[in-house]
C-alpha cells in the first residue's frame, strides 16, 4: 500500500513540511476494505499509516511528483474536523514528471479525474515495485529510504466495541448506566459493525467512487417531477428531504432515533430478512448531542444546509470556504444561488451564511409527517457540505458503541415488548407479513 496525496496548493511539496486535509477528503478514491480498516483512527492505526510510502502530487498533469514518508498524523476533532500530516521528502528519490507516472496510472490505481481533486487516497499497490518495473526509478535509488510497504504487515482490524450485549437485559442495563450530562441522547442500529456513520448520499462503491453525490440536485428534482403530489404539504426543502429519505432516495440525512429499543431492533434485523442473522455482530451507536447542535424543522441553519441539495455539483465545487470574510463568502455566485433557494422558503432571510455552519452536522427534529417517523421516534443528522462525522465522535456529538450478538434471541425478546416489523414499519403489508410469520405452522 501507499499514500497518494494530491493538492492544488502550489509549492506544498517543495520541501519537508505540513499540510491539512478536511476529513471529507481523507480516503477518497480508496477501496472499501481499506476505508473500513481505518474507519476509526486509533494510535495503532496511525502507526500503520506512518509505515507506508508516500507519493506527493499536484492537481493536473504538469507538475512533478515527490516521494517520502509521514512523520506525524493528527486528527482535529474540534473546530476544523480535519486531519493534518507532517511529512519528510526522500531526497534520495528524484522528483518524477507526472507524465511518466501517468503511463503507469492504472498499475498505481490512479483513476480518471482523480488528479483534478485535492484529496488523500490510500492505494493497495506496491508503489516502489511498480516504479521499478516501469524503470521510472532504479533499484539502487529506490533503496534510498522509502518505507517498505511489503514489511508493513496486513490491514489493521477495526477496533472492537468496548461495550457488548447478548440479551435485552444486558442492553437495557448498559443504556441505563450511562451518564450523558445535559446532552440529549439518540441511537442508531447497524446490522454490521462495518457500516459507516454517513448518509446514503455519500456512499461509495467497492473502489471508493461516489454513487450519488454528483447528482444530488438531479435526484431531488426528478423525484419532485415524478411524484409532485406527495410533496404538496411540505413547506421547506428539509421537509421534502425527509419525505425523500422515507421513500429511500439517497439524501444528506442520516436516520437516528430517541428510542434505544428501535435502534436495537435495526442492529439485530438483517437487511435481507432473518437469514444468517447471527453470522456477524450488530452495533448500536449512542449519540450524546450538545443541545446547541439540535435544531428544529424551521431552523435557518438547517434550511441553508438542506438547500445544498438543490445546488449542482459544479456549483458546490466552486464554493471557496477559505474566504475569511462572511461578506465575501456570500458574494460568490454559488452562494447567491443558494441564498435564492433559502429565500424562496424564508423571504426575510439575511444573506449572511457562516461558512462553518454550512459545513456542520446538525441534529434535526423534523415534522413527524408519516407513520414510520412517528413509530420509530425518528430524528436526523443533517450533513453539511462535505461534512464527515468522526467515527470516534466530536466535541459536539459524542459517540459510543454497543456490540450486539445473539440477534435471533434478541429479536424474540423485543417482540415480547411489541417491537417488531409490524410496529416499526406500520404499514398493512408489513403487519400482514409479521402476522403470517408469527402464526405459521411449524413442526415440533
C-alpha positions in Angstrom: 0.0 0.0 0.0 1.0 3.6 -0.4 -0.4 7.1 0.2 -1.3 9.4 -2.7 -1.5 13.0 -1.6 -2.9 15.5 -4.1 -3.3 19.2 -3.6 -3.9 22.3 -5.7 -1.7 24.5 -3.4 1.5 25.3 -5.3 4.8 24.7 -3.5 3.3 22.4 -0.8 5.6 19.5 -1.7 8.7 21.5 -2.5 10.3 20.8 0.9 9.6 18.9 4.2 6.6 20.4 6.0 3.0 20.0 7.0 -0.4 20.0 5.3 -4.0 19.7 6.4 -6.9 17.9 4.7 -10.6 18.2 5.5 -11.8 14.8 6.9 -14.1 14.6 3.9 -11.1 14.3 1.6 -9.4 11.5 3.6 -9.7 8.1 1.9 -11.3 9.3 -1.3 -10.7 7.1 -4.3 -9.8 4.3 -1.9 -11.0 0.7 -1.9 -13.8 -0.1 0.6 -11.8 -2.7 2.6 -9.1 -0.1 3.3 -11.7 2.5 4.3 -13.3 0.0 6.7 -10.0 -0.7 8.3 -9.3 3.0 9.0 -12.9 3.9 10.0 -11.7 4.9 13.5 -8.1 6.2 13.7 -6.6 4.8 16.9 -2.9 5.1 17.8 -2.2 1.7 16.2 -4.0 2.7 13.0 -1.9 5.9 12.8 1.3 4.0 13.3 0.2 1.7 10.4 -0.4 4.8 8.2 3.0 6.2 9.1 4.7 3.0 7.9 3.5 3.4 4.3 5.5 5.1 1.5 4.0 8.4 0.1 3.6 10.0 -3.3 3.0 13.7 -3.2 1.3 15.2 -6.3 -0.4 18.3 -7.5 -3.8 18.6 -9.3 -3.4 18.5 -13.0 -0.7 16.8 -15.1 2.1 19.4 -15.4 3.9 19.2 -12.1 6.4 16.7 -10.7 5.6 14.0 -8.1 7.8 13.7 -5.0 8.2 10.7 -2.7 8.7 10.4 1.0 7.3 9.4 4.4 4.9 10.6 7.1 6.4 11.8 10.3 3.1 12.6 12.2 -0.6 12.4 11.8 -3.0 14.5 13.9 -6.8 14.4 13.9 -8.6 17.6 14.9 -11.9 16.5 16.3 -12.9 20.0 17.4 -13.1 23.1 15.3 -11.9 22.2 11.8 -12.7 18.5 11.8 -9.6 17.9 9.7 -6.6 15.6 9.5 -3.1 17.1 9.5 0.2 15.4 8.3 3.8 16.2 8.8 5.9 14.8 6.0 9.5 14.3 5.0 10.6 14.1 1.4 13.1 11.4 0.4 16.0 13.4 -1.2 17.4 10.1 -2.5 14.5 9.6 -4.8 14.2 12.2 -7.6 11.1 14.2 -8.5 9.3 12.4 -11.3 7.3 14.3 -14.0 3.7 13.3 -13.8 3.7 12.4 -17.5 5.9 9.4 -16.5 3.6 8.5 -13.6 0.6 8.8 -15.9 2.0 5.9 -18.1 1.5 3.6 -15.1 -1.5 5.2 -13.6 -3.6 2.1 -13.9 -1.0 0.0 -12.2 -0.8 2.6 -9.4 -4.6 2.6 -9.1 -4.7 6.3 -10.0 -8.2 6.8 -11.6 -9.5 9.1 -14.2 -10.3 12.6 -12.9 -8.6 11.7 -9.6 -5.8 14.2 -10.3 -8.4 17.0 -10.6 -9.3 17.0 -6.9 -7.4 17.7 -3.7 -7.6 14.5 -1.6 -5.7 11.8 0.3 -6.1 8.3 -1.0 -4.5 5.0 0.1 -3.9 2.6 -2.7 -3.5 -1.2 -2.2 -0.5 -1.2 -4.5 3.3 -1.7 -4.0 4.4 1.8 -5.1 8.2 1.0 -5.3 7.7 -2.3 -7.2 5.5 -0.6 -9.9 8.0 2.3 -10.3 10.9 -0.2 -10.6 9.2 -2.4 -13.2 8.5 0.7 -15.3 12.1 1.8 -15.0 10.9 5.1 -13.5 13.3 4.7 -10.6 16.3 2.5 -10.4 16.6 -0.2 -7.8 19.5 1.4 -6.0 17.7 4.8 -5.9 14.5 3.2 -4.6 16.5 1.7 -1.7 17.5 5.2 -0.6 14.9 5.2 2.2 11.3 4.9 1.1 9.3 2.9 3.6 8.9 -0.7 2.5 5.2 -1.4 2.2 5.8 -5.1 1.9 7.1 -5.2 5.5 4.2 -3.1 6.9 2.0 -6.1 7.6 -1.7 -6.6 6.9 -4.5 -4.1 7.3 -5.3 -3.4 11.0 -8.6 -4.8 12.2 -11.3 -2.3 13.1 -11.4 -1.5 16.8 -13.9 -3.7 18.7 -16.7 -2.0 20.7 -15.9 -1.8 24.4 -19.5 -2.5 25.4 -21.4 -5.6 24.4 -24.8 -7.1 24.9 -26.1 -10.6 24.3 -29.6 -10.2 25.9 -32.2 -7.5 26.1 -31.4 -7.2 29.8 -27.7 -6.6 29.1 -28.6 -3.9 26.6 -31.1 -2.1 28.8 -28.6 -2.2 31.7 -25.9 -0.6 29.6 -28.3 2.1 28.4 -29.5 3.0 31.9 -25.9 3.0 33.3 -24.6 5.8 31.0 -24.5 9.4 32.2 -24.6 11.9 29.4 -24.9 15.0 31.5 -27.0 17.7 29.8 -26.7 16.2 26.3 -29.7 14.8 24.5 -29.3 11.1 23.6 -30.1 9.4 20.3 -29.4 6.0 18.9 -28.8 4.2 15.6 -28.7 0.5 14.9 -26.4 -1.2 12.3 -26.7 -4.9 11.4 -23.0 -4.9 10.7 -20.2 -3.1 12.6 -18.5 -2.2 9.3 -21.2 0.3 8.4 -20.2 3.9 8.5 -21.9 6.9 10.0 -22.7 8.6 6.8 -25.9 9.4 4.9 -26.8 7.4 1.8 -25.9 10.3 -0.5 -22.2 9.9 0.5 -22.0 6.2 -0.1 -19.3 4.8 -2.4 -18.8 1.6 -4.4 -16.1 -1.0 -3.7 -13.5 1.1 -5.4 -14.3 4.2 -3.4 -16.3 6.1 -6.2 -19.3 8.1 -5.0 -22.5 6.6 -6.2 -24.9 9.5 -5.9 -23.1 12.6 -4.6 -22.5 14.2 -8.0 -26.2 14.0 -9.0 -27.8 15.1 -5.7 -29.7 18.0 -7.4 -30.9 15.7 -10.2 -32.2 13.1 -7.7 -34.0 15.8 -5.8 -35.7 17.3 -8.8 -36.5 14.0 -10.6 -38.5 12.7 -7.6 -40.4 16.0 -7.3 -41.2 15.9 -11.0 -42.5 12.3 -10.9 -44.3 12.4 -7.6 -45.1 16.1 -7.0 -48.5 15.5 -5.3 -46.8 13.7 -2.5 -44.9 16.8 -1.6 -47.7 19.3 -1.7 -47.9 19.8 2.0 -44.1 20.4 2.5 -43.1 24.0 3.2 -39.4 23.6 3.4 -36.7 21.8 1.4 -35.9 19.9 4.7 -39.5 18.6 4.8 -39.0 17.3 1.2 -35.7 15.7 2.0 -37.2 13.9 5.0 -40.0 12.6 2.8 -37.5 11.6 0.1 -35.5 9.8 2.8 -38.7 7.9 3.8 -39.0 6.8 0.2 -35.4 5.6 0.1 -34.0 8.3 -2.1 -30.3 9.0 -1.2 -30.1 12.2 0.8 -27.8 14.0 3.1 -29.9 12.8 6.1 -28.9 10.0 8.5 -31.7 8.5 10.5 -31.4 8.3 14.2 -34.0 7.6 17.0 -34.7 8.7 20.5 -35.8 5.1 21.3 -32.9 2.8 22.2 -35.0 -0.3 21.6 -35.8 0.7 18.0 -32.1 1.1 17.4 -31.5 -2.4 18.9 -34.1 -3.8 16.5 -32.3 -2.5 13.5 -29.0 -3.8 14.9 -30.5 -7.3 15.1 -32.5 -7.3 11.9 -30.6 -8.3 8.8 -31.3 -6.1 5.7 -32.4 -9.2 3.8 -34.6 -10.7 6.4 -33.8 -13.1 9.2 -31.4 -15.5 7.3 -27.9 -15.8 8.7 -28.8 -13.1 11.2 -26.3 -14.2 13.8 -23.3 -14.6 11.5 -21.9 -11.1 12.2 -22.2 -8.8 15.2 -24.5 -5.8 15.0 -24.0 -2.5 16.7 -26.0 0.2 18.4 -24.4 3.7 18.2 -25.2 6.0 21.1 -25.0 9.8 20.3 -24.9 12.3 23.1 -25.5 15.6 21.3 -24.9 19.0 22.7 -28.2 20.9 22.8 -26.9 23.8 20.7 -26.4 21.3 17.9 -30.1 20.3 18.0 -32.4 22.2 15.6 -36.0 22.0 14.6 -37.6 21.8 11.1 -37.8 25.6 10.8 -34.2 26.3 11.7 -32.4 28.8 9.4 -29.1 26.8 9.6 -31.0 23.6 8.7 -32.6 25.4 5.8 -29.2 26.5 4.4 -27.7 23.0 4.6 -30.8 21.3 3.2 -30.9 23.6 0.2 -27.4 22.4 -0.8 -29.4 19.5 -2.3 -30.7 22.0 -5.0 -27.2 23.2 -6.0 -25.5 21.5 -8.9 -22.3 19.5 -8.2 -20.3 22.1 -10.1 -21.8 24.9 -8.1 -20.9 23.2 -4.8 -17.4 22.5 -6.2 -16.9 26.3 -6.8 -17.6 27.2 -3.2 -14.5 28.7 -1.6 -14.6 28.1 2.2 -11.2 29.7 2.7 -12.6 33.2 2.3 -12.4 34.6 5.9 -14.9 37.4 5.4 -18.5 36.3 5.6 -19.4 39.1 3.2 -17.0 37.8 0.5 -18.1 34.2 1.1 -21.8 35.2 0.5 -20.9 37.1 -2.6 -19.8 34.0 -4.5 -22.0 33.1 -7.5 -22.8 29.7 -6.0 -23.7 31.2 -2.7 -26.0 33.7 -4.3 -27.8 30.7 -5.9 -28.1 29.0 -2.5 -29.4 32.2 -0.9 -32.0 32.4 -3.6 -33.2 28.9 -2.7 -33.3 29.8 1.0 -35.2 33.0 0.4 -37.9 31.0 -1.5 -38.9 29.5 1.8 -37.8 32.3 4.1 -38.3 35.6 2.3 -36.8 37.7 5.1 -33.6 35.7 5.4 -30.5 37.9 5.5 -27.6 37.0 3.2 -25.0 36.3 6.0 -24.4 32.5 5.9 -21.5 31.5 8.1 -19.3 29.1 6.1 -18.6 27.0 9.2 -22.3 26.5 9.6 -22.7 25.3 6.1 -20.1 22.6 6.7 -21.5 21.4 10.0 -23.6 18.4 11.1 -26.9 19.2 12.8 -29.3 17.0 14.7 -32.7 17.9 13.3 -36.1 17.2 14.7 -38.4 17.3 11.7 -42.1 17.1 11.5 -43.4 13.6 12.1 -45.1 13.7 8.7 -45.5 10.0 8.3 -46.3 6.9 10.4 -42.8 5.5 10.1 -41.1 8.5 11.6 -43.6 8.5 14.4 -43.3 4.8 15.2 -39.5 4.9 15.1 -39.3 8.1 17.2 -37.2 9.4 14.4 -34.9 12.4 14.1 -32.0 13.0 11.7 -28.4 14.1 11.4 -28.2 16.6 8.6 -24.8 16.7 6.9 -23.4 20.0 5.5 -21.1 20.5 2.6 -18.5 17.6 2.6 -19.2 17.1 6.3 -17.9 13.9 7.9 -18.8 12.6 11.3 -15.7 11.4 13.0 -16.4 7.8 13.9 -14.8 8.4 17.3 -17.1 11.4 18.0 -16.5 15.1 18.3 -16.9 17.8 21.0 -20.5 18.4 19.8 -21.5 14.8 19.1 -20.1 12.2 21.4 -20.2 8.6 20.0 -20.3 5.3 21.9 -20.8 1.8 20.5 -22.5 -1.3 21.9 -21.8 -4.6 20.1 -24.8 -6.8 19.7 -24.8 -10.6 19.3 -27.3 -13.4 19.8 -29.5 -11.4 17.5 -32.3 -14.0 16.9 -33.0 -14.3 20.6 -32.8 -10.5 21.0 -35.5 -10.1 18.3 -37.7 -12.6 20.2 -37.3 -10.6 23.4 -38.0 -7.3 21.5 -41.2 -8.9 20.1 -42.3 -9.6 23.7 -42.1 -5.8 24.2 -44.1 -5.1 20.9 -41.0 -4.0 19.0 -41.3 -5.9 15.7 -41.7 -5.5 11.9 -45.4 -4.6 12.3 -44.8 -1.8 14.8 -41.5 -0.5 13.5 -42.8 -0.4 9.9 -46.5 0.4 10.4 -47.9 -0.5 7.0 -50.5 -3.1 6.3 -48.2 -5.2 4.1 -45.6 -5.4 6.9 -48.3 -6.2 9.5 -49.6 -8.9 7.3 -46.1 -10.3 6.8 -45.4 -10.3 10.5 -48.7 -11.9 11.4 -48.3 -14.6 8.8 -44.8 -15.4 10.0 -45.9 -15.4 13.7 -48.7 -17.9 13.2 -47.2 -20.1 10.5 -47.4 -23.8 11.2 -44.0 -25.2 12.5 -43.2 -28.8 13.2 -42.1 -29.7 16.7 
